[in-house]
Amino acid sequence: MHKKLFIPGPTEVREEVLKAQAQWMIGHRSKDFGELNKRVIEKTKQVLNTKNYVFWYTSSGTGCMEGALRNVVTGKVLHTVNGAFSDRWFKISKACGKQAASVAVEWGKAVKPELVDTELAKGGYQALTITQNETSTGVRNPIEDIAKLVRTKYPDVLILVDAVSGLMGDWFEIDALGLDVVVASSQKAVALPPGLAVSVVSQRALDKCRTVADRGYYFDYDAMLKRYEKDFQTPTTPAISLFWALDLELDSILKEGMQNRYRRHVEMAKFTREWTAKYWQVFPEAGYESVTLTTAANTRSVSVKDLNGELGKRGMQISNGYGDLKEKTFRIAHMGDLTMADMKEVTAAIVDILKL
Ligand code: PMP
């Protein structure tokens, strides 16, 4: 049975997009694949309004998080942590033997520019990581304010952004903010199945990568670019089926218009947040709520597991809280190709099941 996914990844994928994958295989060294890859890269740049390098990897987002560290981090790196995924980047950094430091705030709270300023003022940092949309708590960090602060006061510090659950749903200006690396996965607001991840890389990040001898192999930006220069091929075998799906989805995004897509996300977020405030409590700090998912504090102490079981019978699925927040919170995603009608359907079903 098809369950419509209101979980923050993998998110609901339209049937047309699923079907785009079902084509006879082509060789990845063929002219056809090169043309497909070129189209995908150009359309991605157009959607994101960026002139930076775009590298689509056959990987999940975590791979690109590790790749960013390996490519450009040679000195001290500051990780801002306010949930499970921002903490993951810190852990990856330690696993890669980087000089990793972290500054943490309570789950549910946002990372503020003042906190970043206090830490960077201590000096010696080469890079900073920020999680644009912390999926474990539903907090959207103020990356615009943080980036403006860093670009003004600490111009040499590289800014690495995890936009895994925000990119192509939420909106921020990559080039104007001077973001050096932005990473995201296909199975979130891009509304594709899992399996692809993107890194958007600035010129100075690419220049830096070229000076790093032990930057690794699979995610090497320079190697990727060198292959692109040869008829838009990729260094290793890509998930070709997913590239077909991506090609189609990018057409849909361009047709809708990225700003309209963003407005649709804002509208769905507002609706879901207001519904949450009416029946529960909004978990994230006020003013920093995610545009792509809403986290509700389970103030009625219902069994989220049982609720999801009942929703399942009606062909829908939401997400329990993450880690320690399981059963204490639940999450409703409104990302990708979901619509206001979908949000009305899932929230009405919850009201009906729980007789609210
Ligand atoms: N960062 C964030 C903010 C995420 O939400 C996720 C996935 N839930 C990841 C990183 C990891 O992405 P992936 O599962 O694609 O490796």
Residues whose N, C-alpha, C, O or C-beta is under 5 A from the ligand:
A	BS01	PMP	P8 S60 G61 T62 G63 F85 N133 E134 T135 D162 V164 S165 S185
